[in-house]
């Protein structure tokens, strides 16, 4: 998804580098032609887990960060995404915080759907960024005084206990590979963290 996102950004005025990126993707896909995304039914889904990450200022042209996320219900992966942030983050902590907010938005949308179907699910957000977790847990704006009000709603959710923020090591962060270019070995290691994906 990250590679496709980057390739799509050059569609309006493609360069030879964009062409090289697309060919590189096609070479990878030609060697990995079979992948299944399995959706296994659970009797009563009770847990939504959102794994999120951000690559601070990873875009060399705009210096914007990339958000990556994996949303799971129980052990089933429902949504994965890689998106460029809408504005330049002034620190890695800010980029990770914004990634967390966007992850919570995805989780809340899924939780609303489950509620309409008659299920109640708790929400947990995992990230490898201690600064983002600290920003959500402490009162006040900290050093993010310039952030728009819409980014601050997550602090209220954490204060009310509606969302649990949990730290995981980077190598176990399921969203890490959605934020930057990675090697085939790293990609495989990250995909193995998603039990819903099976490939040959």
N, C-alpha and C positions, 0 to 999 in steps of 0.2 A: 504493500500500500504506500509506503514512503516513496519507493522508486517511481511508482505510477503517478503519485502526486507531483513529484518533481518534474517528470516528463510532461505532464499536462500543462504545467506552467509555461512551457515554451511553445505551445501549440500556435499561438497567434503570430509569432515570428521565430520559427525554429532556426537553430544554428547547427553547425556540424557537430558541436558537442552534444546537443540534444539528440541528434541522430545516433551518435555513439552510445548514449545512455539507453536509448530504446533498443538498439541491437544487443547491448549487454544484457538487458532484461530478457529479451527473446532467447538468447543463448542459455541463460539460466533456466528459463521455463521449459526449453526443449529437453533439458536433462532431468526435469522433475515434472513429468506430464500428468501424474496421478496424485491428487490430493482430495481427501474427503473431509468435509466439515460435518460432523455428526451432532445431531440434536437429539439427546436422549431425554425422554419424558421422566419427570419426577412426580411422585404422588402429591406432594405439597411443597412447592418452592418456598423456602424460608429465609434465604440469604442472597443478597445481591452484593457482589464484590467488584469494585472498579479499580483496576491497576492503571496508574497514570505516570507519565514521565514527560520531560521537556528537554530539548537540546537548546541551550541558551545561545542566541545569536548565530545559529548554525547556517543560516542562509547568507552566503557570501555577498550577494547583491544588495539585499535589503537589511541584513543583520536582524531579521525577525527570527523568532524561535519557532520550533515545531512541537506541537502537542502529539503525544501518542497515547492511546488508551485501549484497554481490553475490559469489556463488561461481561461478567459471568453471573448466571443464576445457578446456584449450587456449583456443580462441576462442569456445567455446560457453557461454552463461550457463545454469547449471543451477538455481540457487536465488537468490532475492532475498527480503529480509525487512526489516521495520521493527517493532521491539519496544521497549516501555518497560522500562527497567532496574528491577530488583526493589527497589532501595534508592536513597536519595539520595546522589549523589557529592559529595564535599567540594571538588572542584576539577575544572577541565576536563581536566587530565591524567589524573585518576582515571577520569573518564567515558570518555575515549578508551581508556584501558588496559583497562577492563572490556569495551568494544566489541571490542577486539582479541582478548581471551580468548574471547568468544562467537563471533567470526568463526573463530578457530582450531578451536573445537569443531565448527562446521559443516564446516570443511574436513577435519577428521579423520574425521568420520562418512562423508563422501564417499570419502576415501582408503581407509577400511576396506572399503567396498563394492567399490571398484576392485580391491583386493587379493584379495577373494573371487572376482573374475572373472579373476584372473591378471595384473593390471597393477600396475606400480609407478610412482607419481607423486610428484614433489617438491612441496613446499608453499611458497608465498610469500604473505605478507600485506602489503597496501599500505594506508597510512594517511597523512593529512596532518598528523598530530600528532607532532612531534619529541619531545615529553615522553614519550609512550607508548613510542616506540622506545627512548629512553634508559633508561626504567624496565625494559624487557625485557632490555637489554644489560648493565646494571650489576649487580653483586653486592649482596646484602642487600635489605632492604625499602624503602630510601629513605624517603620520607615517607608511605608507604602502610602503616604498621605496624598500622593498625586493620583492614586488609583480611582477609577470611577466607582460610584456607589454600588453598581451592579455586582462588582467583584467581592463586595464585603458581606453578601448574604450568607456565604459559607461559614463565616465566623459565628453567626447566630445559630446555624444548624448544629455546629459542633458544641456550642454552649448549651443548647437544649438537649443534647444527646441524641439527636436524630441521625447523625452521621458519626461514625467512628473512624478516626484517622490512624493508620498503622504504618510503621516504617518497616521496609524490607531491604535487604542488601541488593545492590545494583544487579548482581548476577541472577537474582531471583525475581527481578522486576519484569513482569510479563509484557510491559509496554515499551521496554527499552529499545527493542529493534525497530519500533515504529517511528523513531525520532531522528534517525541518522543513517548514513550508509554503513553497512556491516558486511563482514566476510561471510562466505557460505557456511563456514564452520560455526560462526556466532549465530547466524540465522537459524541453523538447524537446532542449536542448543536452546535458543529462545522458543522455537516452535514446539520443542519437547515439553515446555512448561504449560502448553495448552492441550489438555487431554482430549478436547473435542476434535483436534486436527489429527488425521491419520494420513500418511503418505508413503509412497514407495520410492 
